[in-house]
Structure formats: structure tokens, C-alpha cells
Amino acid sequence: MLRVGFGYDVHRLIAGLPLVLGGINIPFEKGLKGHSDADVLVHAVMDALLGAAGAGDIGRHFPCTEPCYKGISSLLLLERVGQILSKQGLKVGNIDSVIVAQAPRLAGYFTLMERQIASVLAINESQINVKATTTEGLGFTGSGEGIAAYAVAFITAATG
């Protein structure tokens, strides 16, 4: 059994908030606003994994109406998504993702992000790929109003 899922997330950038992407605190004058830590990369990864498993989306599992998720690390939620997969007898094959942001420059953080995500999911770092692009100044990401992320996940039945 081979399954593929797609995830997307976006959050608004606000001055003075911390910027967390892939579980890494990125030095920047703006951060992402959300109910949790607003980590768009991890949110896109979670939605891709849940989609591949046929298990809905992060809003169904971790609703923003629940106070217990206020300010929570998205890595903790990703760990729970990993548990959902495991209970269904599924394992991650690989995850490919892209962060869409005009600024800040993120290339120096990709390895750290991949390491964090892989560690939480208990998989090899080579199974995670993180990259970034800009929109050449176009749209809400290009104007610096927000950051978006996309992810595709491949999962399969766990063996043994």
C-alpha cells in the first residue's frame, strides 16, 4: 500500500512575535500569528501526513477552539500525528516541503528543520526535504504579510 498526501498552511506575519519554522526559532523582526506557535511548515507536514492516512486534517484533530492548544509547539502536535499513523500501521516514506517567504533567508536552517521533523517522527533525516522560495514580491508572501508552506508526504504500511 502506497499513499500520498498534500498539505498547505499560511499564517500572517506580525511584528514582535517569534518566528518558528520547522521547530526552529528563526531570528527575524516578525513572527507568525496563530493559536499554536503558528509553524506553517510543520502544519503543512501534519496535513500532508493526515491526508495520506485518510485521517482528516489538523483542524479536526487540534481545533483552535481548544484552549489546550494555545501557544503549543507544533512539534508536539506532529508527534501526535506520528502516533496516529503508527496506530493505523503506517510509516513515513518521505516528506517534501517548500516554505514560501520573501524574507528572511532560510537556506541556513533547512538541515536543522529536517533534523527536528525527522527526530519527532522517528525517521531518518534523509526522508525529509525542506526548501524555500520567494514569490518575487508578488502576493501576500511577497509583500511580507505572511508565510505559506506546502508539503507532500508519501506513506506506506509498516512492516514487521
C-alpha positions, 0 to 999 in steps of 0.5 A: 500500500502506497499513499500520498498526501498534500498539505498547505498552511499560511499564517500572517506575519506580525511584528514582535512575535517569534518566528518558528519554522520547522521547530526552529526559532528563526531570528527575524523582526516578525513572527507568525500569528496563530493559536499554536506557535503558528509553524506553517511548515510543520502544519503543512507536514501534519496535513500532508501526513493526515491526508495520506492516512485518510485521517482528516486534517489538523483542524479536526484533530487540534481545533483552535477552539481548544484552549489546550492548544494555545501557544503549543509547539507544533512539534508536539502536535506532529508527534501526535500525528506520528502516533496516529499513523503508527496506530493505523500501521503506517510509516513515513516514506518521505516528506517534501516541503517548500516554505514560501517567504520573501524574507528572511533567508532560510537556506541556513536552517533547512538541515536543522528543520529536517533534523527536528521533523525527522527526530519527532517522527522517528525517521531518518533525516534523509526522508525529509526535504525542506526548501524555500522560495520567494514569490518575487514580491508578488502576493501576500508572501511577497509583500511580507504579510505572511508565510505559506508552506506546502508539503507532500508526504508519501506513506506506506504500511509498516512492516514487521 
